[in-house]
Amino acid sequence: MDSSVQTELKEEKNLSKIIKDAFKELGETFVAFVKAPRALWGVNVPYVIEGLVYFGILTILGKFCSENVDLSDVQAGWVYSFVTGGITLAMVILGGYADKIGVRSAIILSFSSMAAGRILVAFSDTLPFANGFLSPMFFMLIAGLFLMVSGYGLYQPAAYAGVKRYTTPQTASIAYGAIYGLMNLGAFFSGFISPLVRHNSEKLLPPNGLAAVFWVYVFLTILSLVLTIVLITKKADKTAYEISLRVSKKEDNKEEQSESARLSAEKASKSKINNKNLFVYSILTAFFFLLFLLTFNNVISVGNLIFFPGLCLTLSAVGFIMSIWEFLRHRPEHPFRDKRFVFFIFILIPVQTLFAHNWLTIPYYTDRAFTGTTVSEYFEFFSNINPVLIFILAPLVAGLTAKANVYKMMIYGTFVMALPTFLLALGTNVYLFLSYVLITSIGEAMWQPRFLQWIAEIAPEGKTGAYMGIGQLPWFLTKVITGLYSGYFVAKYIPLPESGLIQNPQIMWLFYGFIAVISPIALVLAKNWMLKDFKTKNSK
């Protein structure tokens, strides 16, 4: 047989095996879920429910703000920025608190806070409050979202800490994969529950039944709280942890203790840094950014001083730059001193905006641009197809590309994710939309898992954790920045049908496509510089 034919048959066999292995991995996720210790069930089951509730709320929050609270689309975008950006910030602030009070107490506290917040959100539209910006209804909504954001900021780090506490080194990777996949699965289910409740509650809770959906989410949050209390008892927590310790290798424990001791000693040896200037610059940044929000549609004068939106935003940007400069000049070993690392994490912001548009724009688009169709009637379902695709595609793509060059996968993946956006610029029909969702989900599955892998590989020895943590900052900025401008695009290109204004979503998606494609093009242009002297097998 010709050698080229043998090679081809071998590749086909390998491809077949890779696909089988990917499905096997998917099956192992469910098996691991079923066989998990009771305490881990107490993490996994509520995590599915919370995935449903959290993404379900994100899907309807914009519609709720626009139609029920009577905010403008721009103001609704600000609310989204507050919620999604606030959660990332809350994780940074509250993440370590879970270690202090324990996994069980942290999850119970977080669900209690989220339940209280969601009760306030539901009451904001159930009680006869006046609506509008800065109205009683608005303030109750914000108070509820603040409690929800605070609770979620504690919840996710606590849940991942629980996975670590209740698993062994041999089962940890499957457990982490399961918890990520199950949240995506929960998000998909919200697309069925929300329209069903909404359509049956429009007359009971006008104008659109969304208050009833929030009450269902309150019930599900309380259910998660009860399940946590029942499944993660103090005894179950102790038993699962002892099993994890017993199965884990002693060498691994010694290595972790040694590394922990080394880091503690290194931290203690560092001299104390004066952060007074950093604090001042940060306060000024926040102050001028708040003024920017307040002066967005008008000008504020204080005595002889006049504050324009552009001036406030410029001063806020200057304050932000000064804060970064002040922070870095005292920290010569900080990851932000690594130019390639900084370039890599920030150049991904343009393509990451498409993640944010899954809740900032897609729900508006499916609801308004498809008015009078099944897509609009069940916009929650069509807005949450991506999570179930990721649930299925992630292990498949991981298996197919396991030996692929990491940087090339970042380029290919970001291109595959960004380019389908231009399909939506061709017209508004369900086939183009579903094609966009499918192809962009494939792109996401190609590059998103490689993002943290690249950071881990580019990080110097002993600094992987620091690089991983800092790598999340652009995601925080993406959610905040995208929320600030998405409302403008929604209002301009897909206004409410009853407004009588002309819709032109194709132009909106054209802009978004040009923004997203910046990332892969920049990765291509910077390839030689990024891979220069990069000593890993994946950079060859």
PyMOL commands that set and color helices and strands:
alter all, ss='L'
color gray80, all
select helices_A, chain A and resi 3-35+38-68+73-94+97-101+103-126+136-166+172-199+210-231+234-247+250-269+276-294+309-329+335-337+339-347+349-360+362-369+374-377+379-383+385-400+406-423+430-458+464-470+473-493+497-499+505-516+518-525+527-531+537-539
alter helices_A, ss='H'
color red, helices_A
select strands_A, chain A and resi 300-302+305-307
alter strands_A, ss='S'
color yellow, strands_A
deselect
rebuild
show_as cartoon
